[in-house]
Amino acid sequence: MCCFFGVSRSGYYSYLRRKDQQDKDLPLAELIRECQSERGRIHGYRYIYLWLARKKQMYCNPKTVLRIMNKYNLLSEIRRKKYHPCGEQLHRYSNVLNRNFSAEHPNRKWVTDISYIPTQQGFLCLSVIRDLFNNSIVAYKTSRTQTTSLVLDTIRSAMDNEKVAGELHLHSDQGFQYTSQAYFDLTKEYGITPSMSRRGNPYDNALAENFFSILKTECIYRQKIQTFAHAQELIDDYIHFYNYERFQIKYQLTPFERRCQLA
């Protein structure tokens, strides 16, 4: 039988010796069961760890408590946490872009997102719109608070700066600003086709995230930013450098030169 089940003879006889011995975890499990019975199994392992130390003067590793609770089915019976989106969640859009990050002409595919710029005064919110034709930043706005108005002002600035002749797709994540009624109304007013990342798929909006990574690596994280004004100055300077002076390896041109080449 040992050969059939693939176990050693010594292991089998060791099992026989332990068979009638009490489980070493049982005393602690009984204490945990006592704690859970007081309020109907509402406590997690961290609370029970403190309860054992304070009430029973028993000190053990919290992970040991969790292991025993799993072993004896003593986990708390609490409601599973659900995803509750903040703000307005009125409109959802399909993923029209579908990770197709190439564009044959300017102002056909834009991506947008918001990131936080750390300063000694707090975080400054930066909203950008990036054109996938030449990866240029066509518009950006900053604010001390993350609001729908920040996103709307960025779109208005982009539409004022650019001449949009054909169909334009604007891709975003599922942030509350992009699902709001105001966002829906403004995109409809400008004739923009919204596109939205799938939930839990950050790669769907990778090109917007990529710009924030470049900005923070090459500019923001290289120094300690004291004030909001200093952060704004750095952002203005870097985005101008990015659009007009920084060469892209793929094209060996700046974003501005790439657009001029097409013209």
N, C-alpha and C positions, 0 to 999 in steps of 0.2 A: 504493500500500500504506500509506503514511503516513496518507492521508485515511481509508482503510478502518479502520485500527486506532486512529485518533484520536491520533496522535503527531506531533510537529513534525519537520520536516526536520533542523533543527539537533540535535535530540535524537537522531535516528537516527545522524547522522554522529559525534556525540559517543560514542555507544555503540560504533561501529566502531573508534574510536581507543582505547577502553579494553578492547576485546575481548581483545587478546593480552597485556594487562598483568597482572601477578601481583596477586592479591587482597592488599590491604594488611593484612588481618586474618590471613593465612595464617601468618606467622612466630609470632605469638602463639598461634594455634591449635595449632601444632606443639608449643610448650612446654607448653600445657595438656594435650595428648594424652600427652606424656611423663610429666607428673605423674600423670595418671589411670592410666597403664599400670603404675605401680609397685605399686599395691594393688588394681587391678581396679575403677577408677571408683567409689571410695567417697567421694570428696571433693566438697564443695559449693564454690560460687564464693568464699565468704569464706575458706575454707582455701587455695584455690588462689591467691587474691590475696596472702595472706601467704607462700605458698611461692614465688611469683614474686619477691617483694621480698627474701626471706631467701636463697634459693638462687640466683636468677638476677640479683639486683640490678636487677629491672625493676619500675618503679613505674607503675601505671596505676589508673584508676578501677575499683572493684569492679563497678560496673554494666557497664563495658566487658567485663570478664571474663565476666559472666553472659550478655551479648549474644552474645559469640563462642561460648560453650558451647552456647547455644541454636542458633546458626547452624550449627555443625559437629556437632551431636548428641553433645556431650561431657558432658552432665549426668550427675550421679552416679546410680548404679543402687542406690538404697537402698529399703528397705521403706517403703511408704506408711504414714503415721501413722494409726492407727485410734483411734476414740473408745472410751475405757475409763472407764466411769462409776465413781466412787469409792463406797465403802461398799456396803451391801446394795442389790441391785436385784432384789427378789423379786416385787413386784406392780406391774403397770401398769394404769391405768384409762382408759376412754374419755373423750373430751372432752364430757361430758354438758352442761356449761354452754354451750359453743359460742358464746361471746362475747355471750350474752344476759344483759346486766348489769342488767336491771330485775327487780324483785320486787314483787309485790302485797301481801305481808304480811311482817312481821318473821320472822327465823329460818327462812327458806326457802332462801336462797342466801347462803352465806358464801364469801369468798375468803381465802386465807392465803398468807403468804410470809415470808421472812427477809431482813433487810438488815443492813448493818454501819454502826455509828456510830463515827466516828473520834475518838479521844482521844489525849492525850499518853502514856497508859499502854498504848495499843494499841487494837484494835477491840472494841467491845461489840456482840454479836449481839442483834438485836431481832426477835422473832417476833410477828406480829399476826394477828388474825382480824377481818375487816371484813364487816359485814352490808350486802348490796346494797339492802335496802329503804330505808334512810336514810343509808347510807354511814358509819355509826357504827363505832367500834372496840369490839367486844364483849369482847375479851380481848387481853392482850399479856403477854409475858414476856421477860426479858433474861437473857443468859448471856455469860460470857467465852469460851465455846467453842461452836461450832456442832455440836450433837448432836441425836440423835433425841429425847432426853428433853426438850429445849427445846420441840419441836413438840408432844409429848404433853402436857406441862404446860399449854401454851396452850390446847389443846382441852379439857382437864379444867376449866380456869378458865372457859372460855366456857360449857360445859355447866352449871357450878355457878351462873353468873351469870344465865343465860337460861332461859326456859321454852319448850322446843321441843315443840310439839304435833303438827305435821304432818311431812311428808317434808322432810328437810334435805339439801341438796347442799353439799359442802365442796370447793371447787376449789383446786388447787395447781399448781405446776410439777412437773418431773420430778426434783427434788432427792432425794438418797438417803434423807432422812428420811421422805419421803412415799411411797417405794416399799418401805419396810422392813416386816418382819413385824409389828413392834410397832404401827406405824401402822394396818396392816390390822386387827389384833385390836381396837384401841381404837375405830376407826370402826364395826366390826361390833358391838361391845359397846353403843355408844350408838345404833345404828340409823342411822348417817350414811351417805349415798351419796357416795362419793368421785368427784371429777371431776378430770381432769388435762390440762394443756396439752399440745399436740402438741410434739414435739421441734423446737427452733429457731423457735418461734412465741411470742415474749414478749408479743405483744398479746393472746394468749388469757387472760393473767392481768393485764391492764392496770390493773384497778381496785385491785389490791393494790400494784402498782408506783406507781400514782398517789398513794396515800397517803404512801409513803416520799418521793416527790418533794416533796410539800407540807410534810411534817415537816422535811426537810433544808433546804428553801429558806426557810421562815418561822422556823425555830428553830435547827437544828444548825449550819448554815453561817454564821450571823450572829455567831459568836463562837468563840474557841478553847477547847475543852473540855480541861481539865487531867487530870481523874481519871474513873474509872468511876462513882464516886459522884455527881459533878457531872452526868455524862451521864444517869444514872438520874433525878436530880432534874428535869432539863430534860424528859425524856421523860414523866414522870408529870405534870408541870405542863401540857405542851402537849396531851397526849391528853385531859386533863380540859377544857382550853379548847376543843379541837376538838369534843368531844362535846356540851358544854353551852353554849358561848358563841359559837363561830364560825358565822356565818350561811353557808348554802349558797345561791349565787345562783339555782340552779335552782328551789328551793322557797321561798326567802326566809325560811327557818327554820333553826334549829340542828338537828342530828340528833336530839337529845332532844325538841325541840318537834315534829318530824315524827312521831316515834313516839307522842307524847301526842295529837297531832291524830287519828291513827287510832283510838286508844282512845276 
